[in-house]
Amino acid sequence: MPKGILTNKQVDKLIELGPDIIAGLECNLNGSGLPCRTDRLYAVDKMIAYVKLHGYKVIDKDKK
């Protein structure tokens, strides 16, 4: 389990990633509430970086 203690550099990175994640989920061109695919995948990439900063291991199920 991650300890939750972050360096100042990690905190700065979280501050940078947060708005990018939010922006990636805001697209709603077709009015369905589901973000555009490109924006969704961009947000997922940023979320992966976000959780890795907290010490979590992320596994790509498609990579062997």
Secondary structure, DSSP 4 states (H G I P E B T S, - for coil): -------HHHHHHHHHHHHHHHHHHH--TTSSSPPPHHHHHHHHHHHHHHHHHTT-----TT--
